[in-house]
Amino acid sequence: MNAVLVFKTNLNPSGVEDIAMLLSKDPRIKKWNVDLEDVDRILRVVSNTLTPMEVQHQINAAGYLCEELPD
């Protein structure tokens, strides 16, 4: 079963471009999107194997804030 992981970020349009290659090439990620209209710039990642910490690490390593939002 796929889980939807939800994160608060500081991504902007160019930041989304920066992480697009990173997230799109990860075979564990089924789908992802960023809501730039939301004040928290919400990143949603659909995966059945990734942990929230792994996603946070990838985004943080790219130079952006990423913290899991509680359910």
C-alpha positions as CSV (number, residue, x, y, z in Angstrom):
1,M,0.0,0.0,0.0
2,N,1.3,3.4,-1.0
3,A,1.7,6.0,1.8
4,V,1.4,9.7,1.2
5,L,4.2,11.6,3.1
6,V,3.5,15.3,3.7
7,F,6.1,17.9,4.4
8,K,6.4,21.6,5.0
9,T,9.1,23.2,2.8
10,N,10.6,26.5,1.8
11,L,10.6,25.5,-1.9
12,N,10.0,28.2,-4.6
13,P,9.5,27.6,-8.4
14,S,13.3,27.3,-9.0
15,G,13.6,25.0,-5.9
16,V,11.0,22.7,-7.4
17,E,13.1,22.5,-10.5
18,D,16.2,21.7,-8.4
19,I,14.5,18.8,-6.6
20,A,12.5,17.5,-9.6
21,M,15.4,15.5,-11.0
22,L,16.3,14.2,-7.6
23,L,12.8,13.0,-6.8
24,S,11.9,11.8,-10.3
25,K,14.9,9.6,-10.6
26,D,14.2,7.8,-7.3
27,P,12.4,4.6,-8.2
28,R,10.9,4.3,-4.7
29,I,8.8,7.5,-5.4
30,K,5.6,6.7,-7.3
31,K,4.4,10.3,-7.5
32,W,5.2,13.7,-5.9
33,N,4.0,17.3,-6.1
34,V,4.6,20.7,-4.4
35,D,1.7,23.1,-3.6
36,L,3.4,26.5,-4.0
37,E,0.1,28.2,-3.3
38,D,0.0,26.9,0.3
39,V,1.7,29.0,2.9
40,D,3.7,25.9,4.0
41,R,4.7,25.1,0.4
42,I,3.5,21.5,0.9
43,L,5.5,18.6,-0.6
44,R,3.6,15.4,-1.0
45,V,5.5,12.2,-1.8
46,V,3.8,8.9,-2.6
47,S,5.9,5.8,-1.8
48,N,5.5,2.4,-0.2
49,T,9.1,2.1,0.9
50,L,10.5,5.6,1.8
51,T,10.5,6.9,5.3
52,P,9.8,10.6,6.1
53,M,13.4,10.9,7.4
54,E,14.8,9.7,4.0
55,V,12.7,12.3,2.1
56,Q,13.7,15.0,4.5
57,H,17.4,14.1,4.1
58,Q,17.2,14.3,0.3
59,I,15.5,17.7,0.3
60,N,17.7,19.1,3.1
61,A,20.8,17.8,1.3
62,A,19.7,19.8,-1.8
63,G,19.7,22.9,0.4
64,Y,16.0,23.3,1.3
65,L,14.0,23.1,4.4
66,C,11.8,20.0,4.7
67,E,10.0,18.9,7.8
68,E,7.3,16.3,8.1
69,L,3.8,17.5,9.0
70,P,1.9,15.4,11.5
71,D,-1.3,13.7,10.4
